[in-house]
Amino acid sequence: MPGIESTTIGDATALAAAIRAGALSAGEVMEAAIAAASGHAELGAVCHLDEARGRAAATQFDAERAVDPARFAARPFAGVPTLAKDLGGPFAGFPVRAGSRMLDHALDPAMDSDLAGRFRAAGLVPFGLTTSPEFGLSLASEPARGPLCRNPLDPARTAGGSSGGAAAAVAAGIVAIAHATDAGGSIRVPAACCGLVGLKPTRGAVPGGPHFGNHLGGIAAELAVCRSVRDTAAIFEAARGRARGPFADPADAAAPHGGLRIGVLTQTGADCPTEPERSRAVEAAAKALEGRGHRIVAFGWPAFAGLVSASSSIFADIVSINLAGLVETLSLDLDLAEPMTRAFVERGRRISATALWTSLDAAVHVSHETWALFDSLDCLVMPMLASAPLPIGSFPTDHDDTDLHLRRMQAFAPLAGLANIAGFPALTLPFGADADGLPLPVQLMAPMGGDRLLLSLAASLEAEGRWRHRFSVAGLAA
């Protein structure tokens, strides 16, 4: 995206520049990424490797650089290795299992999703799949079928979910950028856990076709987890627009004149309190933005409590009934599912058409009421996580209490689902580190079409230099 720069060393943009300049070949970088995947196997970030496919694609990019350098140079990430998520829009040749034994022989895509095609057109070279919890039903990535995904910054803690494998792979430097999806915080929560940038785009901004299976009634979006804002901006520009339904392409929000009106929320209520250190990170981010000429408007939890509660209920209904429908459509063997998955399927089967319609209608009102917040604001700054990444095993799926599972997720990321239900863009980035060296993430939210505004504000926060990646990217010098 023009105008966004980054001082971050070791991101996908830097890797692409090295390949473009001839300092590295795509083949060399692919070999480094494959070696890094093996070297970090204990993290459980990668659930499927296709080394031959990755090497063949890298060889093609090296050939393109030699015979058609102009086309090669026009790709923002030409020759850069990536990993697809084992959930969401498929990448041809990579088997989608969604972390479930039920899909062991069900989905072997012969064609790319529209988004996967745009990733490839941007020059990204997939060579494997990243770990996801079964059907994305958790904010940890610990499927019973394995592998169990760990946080590179502290392997005793979760890397988040459901794009935890993607975040762990990027934070560990296996790849510099990875495909991710977000239906209730599944891009932003793992990014926050691992010290990365994660953007959930505006509803309709990024394609979900040709099958639209991961839209979940409009609450899901796809993009990537990244090591820098400039990478996030570049992949957003490469992926956005002409989504061909089922939602209209959002219009870009007009850039306000002068300083912005920044709403700030630091607390998340007595039921799901945010730890003081994380609230202070939000305050520090707001102060940094104020220092750049923006006006700060303080908000209290009562302005959000009803919206958050409604969003949680709507999310539960949509996810449950979608999963029940998928099991029926694909004639899946539910005996192979984890207990939590079976419980969500049964929950979905019990939802009547009238109850589902009530939830969908409530989602429209959540969006309308969220718009109302922005009558006097241009952007919101708020907590992303209520605490540090939780220990491995904090979101068990070996039981059938869906309400308990949902409460645990809500307590960890109280404000994650609102953007999904409302359809608004939301972005997380690290803004400092705690005493244990774990990231202190903040979340930005803007009205529909405000993705570029979020990226611009995030770039200004990133420029404060409060976070440094611990691991270098495979193929680049430390």
N, C-alpha and C positions, 0 to 999 in steps of 0.2 A: 504494500500500500504506500503510495507516494507520501513523503513527509514523515514517515516513521523510521527511525533509526534505532540501533541498539548497540550498547557496548558489550553485550554478552559474547563471550568467547566460547566457541564450541557449540554452535547451533546448526540447524539444517542449512540456513543461508550461507554460513561460513563454509560448510562442507561442500555445498554446490559451487561456491566461488572457487574453491581449490580444484575441484574437478574441471570446471570451465577453463581455468587458467592452465591446466595441464600439469599442475603440481601432483595430482593424484589421478588415477584412472577409476572409472566406475567399477571395474573388476577388482582393483586393489581395495577399494572401500567396501565392496561386498564381502570380500574375504575377511576383512577386519571385523565386519558386523557379524558374520557367521562365527568367527572365533570368539567374539564377545558374548554371543548367545550361549556358546558352550561354556565359556569361563564364568558366566553368571547363572549357570543352570540351577544353582541352589535357591535362587530367588523365585523360581516357578513362574516367571513372567511370560515365557513362551510355551504354548501348549502344542504347537505343530510347526515343524521346520520343513521347508522344501528347498534344500541347498541347491539342487540342480536347476530348479526353476529360477531362483534368484541369480545364479551365475549366468544362465543363458540370457536373461533379461539385461544384466549388466553388460555382457558382451555386445548386445545389440546397441546399447547406448554408447559404448565406446566406438562402435562402427559408425553410428550416426554423427558423433562428434568429428570424425575424420572426413566423412563424405558430405555432410550437410551441417556445417558449423553454425550457420545462421539459425536453423531450426533448433539445434541443440541449445544455443545461447538464449533462445526465447523462452525456454522452459525454466521456471524459477528454481526447480529442484532437480535438474537433470542429473541422473545417475545416483541420486541419494537413496540409500536403502530405507525401507520402511516395513512395518508390520501391520497387518489388518487385525481387527478385533474379531474374536470368535462369536460375534453377535452383530446383527445389523445388516446393512447392504453388503452382499457378497462380492468377493473378488474371484474371478474365474480361476478355477484350478485349485482353490483352497477350500477344503471341506468345512462347512458350517456345522458345528455341533452345539453351540450355545451352552457349553459347559455341561451337557447332559448326555447320559447314556441312551436316552430315548431317541437321539438323532444319529446314532452311530452309522446308520445306513440310509438316512433320509435325505440329506441335502448335500449334493456334490455339484455346485454350480458350474455350468458350462459357459456362462456369460457374466460380465461385470454388471453390477448395479450402475446407475448413472453416475453416482458419486465416485465409485471405484474407477470408472473410466476417466473422470476428471483428475483423480489422483495420478493415474498413469500419464495422462496428457501433460501434467505439470512436471513430469520427469521422475516421479517417485517409483521405486523398484521394490515391490513386495517380495518377501522370501519366507513368510511364516505368519502364524496367527498368535494372538496374545490371549492370556487366560481371562475368563469371565466367570462369575458365579452362574449357577444354572439359571438360564433364561433372564439373567440380569437382575435377579430378585434380591440382591443384597448390596450393601455398601462396603463389603469385603469381597475379595475374589478368591474363594476357597471352595471350589466345587468338589463334591465327593469323588468324582471321577479323576480329580487331580489335573494339573499340579496345584499345590497350595502356594499362592502368590504372597511374597513378603516385600516389605518396604526396604529399598536399598539403603535408606538413611538410618534404619534401625530394623534389622530383620525379625525382631520380636514383635513388630507392629504391622498392622495392615497397610497395604498400598492403596486401600480404598476400593470402591466398586461402583458401577460394574466394570469400568474400564481400568481396573487395577493392574492387569498385566501390561496394558499399553503404557500406563504411567510408570510402572516399575522399569520397563524396558528403556524408556526415554531418560528417566532419572539416572539409571545405571550407565547410560551411554551406549547401550547395545545399538540403538538407533537414535537419531536426533529428533524424529517426529513420528507419530504413530496414529493411525485411524482410531477413532473413539466415538461412542454414542452416548446420548444423554436423554433419559426419560424422566428422571427425578433427581438429577444431580450427578449422573454417571460419568460425565466428562469432568465436571468441576470438583467433585469430592476427591477423586484420585489425584487430580492435578494439585489440589490443596495439600493432600497428604504427602506428596513427593516433591514439592517445591517447584511446580511447573505452572505454565500458563494454560488455561483451558477456557474456551469460548463455546457456550451454547448459543448458536445463532438464532436470530429472529425466525419465528414460525414461517415456513415457506421460502426462506432465503436459500436453502441448500437442498438439492434434489434428493428424493427418497425412492424414486422409481427404478425400474419399471413396475415393481410389484407393491411398493409402498407399505410393506409389511411391518416396518419398524416405526411407523408414524403413531401408532397407538392413539388414534383419534385426534392427532395433532399435538400430543404432548412430547413426542420424541423428536430429537434432532441428531444429526451426525456431523462430525468434523474431525478434530484431532486434539491430541495433547502435545504441547511444544515446550521447548526450552527458552523461548524468547517471545516477546510481543511481535517482533518483526516476522518471525516464522508464522505466528498465528494469523497476522494480517495477510501474509502472502498466500497461505493455503485458503483463507477465506475468500480472497479475490479470485483464486483459481477455481474454487468450487461453487461460488454463488451464482444466482440468477438462472433464468430460463428453466425453472424446476419442473415445468409441465404438470402442475397440480400435485395434490388435490387442493392446494391453497394458492391464492394469488401471490405473485412475486411481490414482496413488500417494497414500498417506495423508500428510498433513502431519506432519513430524517434531515431536515434542513439544519445546517450548522448555525447555532445561535450567534448573535453578534456580541462581542465583548465577553466578559466573564460569565461562567455558567453558574446555575443555581444547583448546588450539590446537597442533597438530603443525606443525613448521616444517622444511622441507627447502630447503636453499640450494644444494646441489651436484647435478649431474646426470651424474656419472660421467666417466671418462677418455675414452670414445668420443664423447660429445656434451657437452663441458664448457660450463657457463654462465659468461659473462664476469663478472669480479669485481664490476663496478659493478652488474650486474643481481642478483647474489647479495646485495649490500649493500642493495638496495631491498627484497628479501624480508626481510632482517634488520630493516630499519627498520620495515616494516609489522608484523612480529611484536612489535617493541618498543612500537609505538604501541598495539597491542591489549593487550599486557601492562600498559601504563599505564592502561588502562580496566578493569583488574581481572581479566583472563583469565590463565590459567596456560599457560606455554609449555613444550612438550615437543619436544626436538630429535630429528630423524631423520637417518640417513645414507642414502646412495644404495643400499646393499645391500638395504634394505627394499623398494625399488621396482624394482630392476633387472630381476628376473624378470617382474614384472607388465608393465613397459613393453615388454620384448622380446616377450612373448606378445601384447600388444595390437597391436604393429606387424605381426606375422605374420597375426593374425586379420583386421585391417583390410585388408591386401593381398588376402587370399583373398575376403573378402566383396565388396569393391569390384570386383575383377576379374570374378567370376562374375556379379555383378549387371549389369555393363556388357555382358558377353557375352550375357546373357539379353535385355537391352533391345534390342541390335542385332538379335537374331533375331526378337524379338516384333514390332518395328516395321519389319522388313525394310529396315534402313538400309544405305546404300551406304558400306561401310567405306573405299572408295577416297577418300572426301571427308574422312576423319578425319585428325587430326594423327598423326605416327608414334608418339608415346607412347600415344595412345588406342588405336591399332591393336595396340600391344604388350600393353596391359592386356587387351584383348578376347581376344587369342590366349592370354594367360596364363590367363584365365578359362575358355577352352574346354578347356584341358589339365587343369583341376582335376576330379578324379573326385568322384562323389557321396560316396564314403567319406572322401576328404580334406576335403571341405566339412563333412561331419558332424563330423569331428574338430576342425575349427576352431570350429564352433558350440558344441561341447561344451567346448572350451578357454575360450571366452568366458564360459560359465557359471562356470567355476572362477576366472577373473579377477575376476568380480563377487563371488564368495564370499570370495576372499582379500582383496579391497579392503574388503569389509564388516569383515573381521577387524581391519584397521587401526583401524577406528573403535570397536572395543570399548573402547579407552581414550582416544578422542578425540571431539570434537564437530565439528572442522573442521581442514582442512589449509591451510597457506600455502606456496606453492612458486613457482618461476620459471614465467613464461609463455613467454618467448623466451630463447634462449641468447645472442643478440646483438642489436645494433640491426637495424632492417629492412635487408635485404640489397639490393645494387644491382639495378636492372632487369636481367633476363636471367640471374639466378642459378639459376632453375629451368627450363632449356630443355626444350621438349617436341618438339624436332625430331630425336630419337633414339629407340631402342627398348630402352634398358637400364632396365627398370622397377626393378630392385634399386638401381641408382645413384640414380634419382629418389627412391625411398623413403628411402634413406639421407640424401640431402640434406635432405629434409623433416624427418626425425627429428632431424638435427643442429641444425636451426633452432628446432624446437619439441619438445623431447624428451618433455615431459609433456602434450602436447595430446591424444593419442589415448586415454589411459587412461580418462578419464571417459566417452568414447563407448562403449568396449567394456564397461565396468562398468555403465553406465547411470546414473551419479551426476551430480548437478548440479555445474557448475563455472562460475566467473565470473572474468573478468579486468577490471582497472581500472588506470589509470596511477597511480603513486605516486612522482612526481618526474620530473625530466628530466635527461638527460645533458648533457655539455658542448656538444653540437651542438643542444640544444633538442629532442631526440627523447625520446619517453616511456620511462620505466622501469616497465614493467608487472609486476604480480604476479598470481598465480592463486590463487583460493580454491576448495576442494572440500569438499563435505559429503555425508553419506549420502543415499540416495534420500529424496525428500520434504523435504530441507533447503534448498530454494530460498529460502524467506523468511529463513532464518537467514543464508545467504550475503548476501542483499540488506541485511540489518541490519548485518552486519559491514562490508560494503562501504561503506555509508553512513557508518559511523564513520571509516573510512579516508579517504573522500572529504572529510569535514569537516576533515581536517588541512590541506587547501588546498595540496597539493603540485603540483597540475597546473592549468594554465589553458589553455583553448582559444585557438588563434591566430586563428581566423576566426569572425565572428559569423554567426548564422543569417539566411538571406534573409528579409526582412520585418521583422526586429527591428533596432533601432539597435545600433550597436557598443557 
